[in-house]
């Protein structure tokens, strides 16, 4: 398999830039999280004064403290006054991005893909620190497969990744390096390129703009033969209808208010079919006004310490007069549409997961997930429902519901501890105190 980055470069840069370590546990080591309020991922009331017992990387038991016996020699994590919940899952993010204000200028500054070996480990650390223990990258060069492997080996700190590699499209996106996109002109070519990506080792297929119904069907046929899910970048009604006819697995971006309100029959069809919807509503519509009201969020000591000095300075330069950036040209209209649009899928009881489109302009990996969840609550989801969407539902959409997404016996120990009660205020998810991934407590320096 062709690679664009060597594992050695990734390892050296990852360790040098990130400065991390984890408390590794062996398969026979017990860890217990005690005293906190447990939200187990199901849309049910929390368990107070809970205990979560972990052996190695597997949850052995989770429930009221008086029902669980803690073995002698167990490592204890005191969660009193805090909330324990499953690790968050982001079903739409971009590990190559860091929130720069302009895509064209960003790719020019990093010389296409030359500096991705620096940037992807930064983004991965920011995500994990924010409580994201699993994520789907929807659009990167195939070099992201090296990053995924390095994370799996423990050489880079980050969430466990599912990746699409380049997207398949009929419309070439200017300003983005060619290695991000595969431009096709027929269903036959679409199927061939989908098989190529699968052969390279991608986990999902991403479809972008301009594709026909026959293109969709051709890719879905190949992907499903290989047990691979297809995610489609969608806004317009006709494209969504075609995606449903072709049995696309995941609808990405629908409901993010680029469009006027959707027809009721379309909403009903999506809800009835249980086709997963990932709305990504915050990335312009909530992030932009939040930045207008608090531009200080664009420059923090943590952001500065996360990256090389020149990259940080370029990031700050890109934020000058951010309200004039082309990315936000139509945002005031989108915000007005959002008062109806973003609520439609929620009110229709569609099968909704959570994705952020991080790190699009101003939408940083460090806070994109809680802002997206907050925007969904603003749009009508309860706090309990949105937490379930970002954990249990997202794991199901990934096809990993038997491993991830809930805190219960038999699941992998992906758990976060939050300093606050997100059922009272979903914004408390920005105060992540402890991240446990695969049974290991992550320590950020």
Residue pairs with C-beta under 8 A, 6 or more apart in sequence:
1 145
1 200
1 201
2 142
2 200
3 142
3 143
3 145
3 146
4 113
4 141
4 142
4 143
4 146
4 179
5 116
5 117
5 143
5 146
5 147
6 146
7 146
7 149
7 150
7 155
9 117
10 117
10 121
10 146
10 147
10 150
10 155
10 156
11 150
11 155
11 156
13 117
13 118
13 121
14 121
14 150
14 155
14 156
14 157
15 155
17 118
17 121
17 122
17 307
17 308
18 121
18 122
18 125
18 156
18 157
19 445
20 125
20 157
20 442
20 443
20 444
20 445
21 443
21 445
22 154
22 157
22 437
22 440
22 441
22 442
22 443
23 440
23 441
23 443
24 440
25 31
25 54
25 56
25 57
25 75
25 439
25 440
26 56
27 55
27 56
27 57
28 55
28 56
29 55
29 56
29 75
30 53
30 54
30 55
30 60
30 70
30 71
30 73
30 74
30 75
31 53
31 54
31 55
31 74
31 75
31 76
31 77
31 413
31 436
31 439
31 441
32 51
32 52
32 53
32 54
32 68
32 70
32 74
32 75
32 76
32 77
33 50
33 51
33 52
33 54
33 77
33 79
33 84
33 415
33 417
33 436
34 50
34 51
34 65
34 70
34 76
34 77
34 78
34 79
34 80
35 49
35 50
35 51
35 65
35 78
35 79
35 80
35 81
36 50
36 79
36 80
36 81
36 82
36 83
36 84
36 417
37 46
37 47
37 48
37 49
37 50
37 82
37 83
37 84
37 421
38 46
38 47
38 48
38 50
38 52
38 62
38 63
38 83
38 84
38 85
38 407
39 46
39 83
39 84
39 85
39 86
39 384
39 387
39 407
39 422
39 423
40 46
40 47
40 62
40 85
40 86
40 406
40 407
40 408
41 85
41 86
41 387
41 388
41 391
41 392
41 405
41 406
41 407
41 408
42 388
42 392
42 406
43 384
43 385
43 388
44 384
46 83
46 423
47 62
47 63
47 64
48 64
49 64
49 65
50 62
50 63
50 64
50 65
50 84
51 61
51 62
51 63
51 64
51 65
51 67
51 68
51 70
52 59
52 61
52 62
52 84
52 407
52 415
53 59
53 60
53 61
53 62
53 68
53 70
53 74
54 60
54 413
54 415
54 436
54 439
56 439
57 412
57 413
57 438
57 439
57 440
58 410
58 411
58 412
58 413
58 439
59 407
59 408
59 409
59 410
59 411
59 412
59 413
59 415
60 409
61 68
61 409
62 68
62 407
62 408
62 409
70 76
77 417
77 434
77 441
79 417
79 434
81 419
82 417
82 418
82 419
82 420
82 433
83 417
83 418
83 420
83 421
83 422
83 423
83 428
84 407
84 415
84 416
84 417
84 418
85 387
85 391
85 407
85 415
85 416
85 418
85 422
86 391
86 392
86 404
86 405
86 406
86 407
86 414
86 415
86 416
87 131
87 132
87 133
87 134
87 159
87 391
87 404
87 414
87 415
87 416
87 435
87 436
87 437
88 130
88 131
88 132
88 133
88 354
88 369
88 390
88 391
88 416
88 429
89 132
89 133
89 134
89 135
89 353
89 354
89 390
89 391
89 394
89 395
89 398
89 404
89 405
90 127
90 132
90 134
90 135
90 136
90 159
90 354
90 355
90 356
90 358
90 368
90 369
90 394
91 135
91 136
91 250
91 278
91 353
91 354
91 355
91 394
91 397
91 398
92 136
92 138
92 231
92 252
92 253
92 278
92 280
92 355
92 356
92 357
93 127
93 135
93 136
93 137
93 138
93 355
93 356
93 357
93 358
93 359
93 365
93 368
94 137
94 138
94 139
94 140
94 357
94 358
94 359
94 360
95 120
95 123
95 124
95 135
95 137
95 140
95 144
95 147
95 161
96 113
96 116
96 119
96 120
96 123
96 139
96 140
96 141
96 144
97 106
97 119
97 123
97 358
97 359
97 360
98 119
98 122
98 123
98 307
98 311
98 315
98 359
98 364
98 365
99 315
99 358
99 359
99 360
99 361
99 362
99 363
99 364
99 365
100 106
100 109
100 314
100 315
100 318
100 361
101 315
101 318
101 319
101 322
101 325
101 327
101 361
101 362
102 318
102 325
102 326
102 327
102 361
103 175
103 176
103 327
103 361
104 174
104 175
105 318
106 318
107 175
107 176
107 177
109 314
110 116
110 119
112 177
112 179
113 141
113 143
113 177
113 179
115 311
116 140
116 141
116 143
118 307
118 308
118 311
119 307
119 311
120 144
120 147
121 147
121 156
121 157
121 158
122 306
122 307
123 158
123 359
123 365
124 147
124 151
124 156
124 157
124 158
124 159
125 157
125 158
125 306
125 444
126 306
126 364
126 365
126 366
127 135
127 158
127 159
127 358
127 365
127 369
128 157
128 158
128 159
128 435
128 437
128 442
129 366
129 432
129 435
129 442
129 444
130 365
130 366
130 367
130 368
130 369
130 370
130 430
130 432
131 369
131 416
131 418
131 429
131 432
131 435
132 159
132 369
133 159
133 160
133 404
133 414
133 416
133 435
133 437
134 159
134 160
134 161
134 162
134 394
134 395
134 398
134 400
134 404
134 414
135 159
135 160
135 161
135 162
136 161
136 162
136 163
136 164
136 203
136 204
136 231
136 355
136 398
137 144
137 161
137 162
137 163
137 164
138 164
138 167
138 204
138 206
138 231
138 233
138 252
139 164
139 166
139 167
139 180
139 206
140 163
140 164
140 165
140 166
140 180
141 165
141 166
141 177
141 179
141 180
142 165
142 166
142 179
142 200
142 202
143 179
144 161
144 163
144 165
145 163
145 165
145 200
145 201
145 202
147 156
147 158
147 161
148 161
148 163
150 156
151 157
151 158
151 159
151 160
151 161
152 160
157 442
157 444
159 437
160 437
160 438
161 203
162 203
162 204
162 398
163 202
163 203
163 204
164 197
164 202
164 203
164 204
164 205
164 206
164 231
165 197
165 200
165 202
166 179
166 180
166 181
166 182
166 197
167 180
167 181
167 182
167 206
167 207
167 208
167 233
168 181
168 182
168 184
168 190
168 193
168 194
168 197
168 205
168 206
168 207
168 208
168 211
168 215
168 219
169 181
169 182
169 183
169 184
169 207
169 208
169 209
169 210
169 211
170 183
170 184
170 185
170 209
170 210
170 211
170 212
170 215
171 183
171 208
171 209
171 210
172 181
172 183
173 180
173 181
173 208
181 208
182 193
182 196
182 197
184 190
184 193
184 215
186 215
187 212
187 214
187 215
187 217
187 218
188 218
190 211
190 215
190 218
190 219
191 218
191 219
191 221
191 222
194 205
194 218
194 219
194 222
194 223
195 222
195 226
197 205
198 205
198 222
198 223
198 226
198 228
202 228
203 228
204 228
204 229
204 230
204 231
204 250
205 219
205 223
205 228
205 229
205 230
205 231
206 230
206 231
206 232
206 233
206 252
207 215
207 216
207 219
207 230
207 231
207 232
207 233
207 248
208 233
209 233
211 239
212 242
213 242
213 245
213 246
216 230
216 232
216 242
216 243
216 245
216 246
216 248
217 245
217 246
219 230
220 230
220 246
220 247
220 248
220 249
223 229
223 230
224 230
224 247
229 249
229 250
229 399
230 248
230 249
230 250
231 248
231 249
231 250
231 252
231 278
232 239
232 243
232 248
232 250
232 251
232 252
233 252
233 253
234 240
234 243
234 251
234 252
234 253
234 254
235 253
235 254
235 256
235 258
235 259
236 259
237 259
237 262
237 263
237 266
240 251
240 254
240 262
240 266
240 270
241 266
243 251
244 269
244 270
244 273
244 275
248 275
249 275
249 276
250 275
250 276
250 278
250 353
250 397
251 270
251 275
251 276
251 277
251 278
252 278
252 280
252 355
253 278
253 279
253 280
253 357
254 262
254 270
254 277
254 279
254 345
255 262
255 277
255 279
255 281
255 341
255 342
255 344
255 345
256 279
256 280
256 281
256 283
256 284
256 285
256 334
256 341
256 342
257 281
257 285
257 334
257 335
257 337
257 338
257 341
257 342
258 330
258 334
258 337
259 337
259 341
260 337
260 341
261 337
261 340
261 341
261 344
262 341
262 344
267 344
267 345
267 348
267 350
268 348
270 277
270 345
270 348
270 350
271 345
271 348
271 349
271 350
271 351
274 351
275 351
276 351
276 352
276 353
276 393
276 397
277 345
277 350
277 351
277 352
277 353
278 352
278 353
278 354
278 355
278 397
279 342
279 345
279 352
279 355
279 376
280 355
280 356
280 357
280 372
281 338
281 342
281 372
281 375
281 376
281 379
282 356
282 363
282 368
282 371
282 372
282 374
282 375
283 356
283 357
283 358
283 360
283 363
283 368
283 372
284 327
284 328
284 331
284 334
284 360
285 331
285 334
285 335
285 338
285 342
285 375
286 371
286 372
286 374
286 375
286 378
287 362
287 363
287 371
288 323
288 328
288 331
288 335
288 362
289 335
290 297
290 371
291 297
291 298
291 322
291 362
292 323
295 319
295 322
297 367
298 316
298 319
298 322
298 362
299 316
299 319
302 366
303 312
303 315
303 364
303 366
304 312
306 312
306 366
307 315
318 361
319 362
322 328
322 361
322 362
325 361
327 360
327 361
328 361
338 379
342 375
342 379
343 379
343 380
345 352
346 352
346 376
346 379
346 380
346 381
347 380
351 393
352 376
352 381
352 389
352 393
353 389
353 390
353 393
353 394
353 397
354 369
354 372
354 373
354 376
354 386
354 389
354 390
354 393
354 394
355 372
356 363
356 368
356 369
356 371
356 372
357 363
357 368
358 364
358 365
358 368
358 369
359 365
359 368
363 371
367 430
369 390
369 429
370 426
370 427
370 429
370 430
373 386
373 387
373 390
373 426
373 429
374 426
374 427
374 429
376 386
376 389
377 383
377 386
377 426
381 389
383 422
383 423
383 424
383 425
383 426
384 423
386 426
387 422
387 423
387 426
391 405
391 406
392 401
392 405
392 406
393 405
394 405
395 401
395 403
395 404
395 405
395 406
396 405
398 404
403 411
403 412
404 411
404 412
404 414
405 411
407 415
412 438
412 439
413 436
413 438
413 439
414 436
414 437
414 438
415 436
416 432
416 434
416 435
416 436
417 432
417 433
417 434
417 436
418 428
418 429
418 431
418 432
418 433
419 428
419 431
419 432
419 433
420 428
420 431
421 428
422 428
422 429
434 441
435 441
435 442
436 442
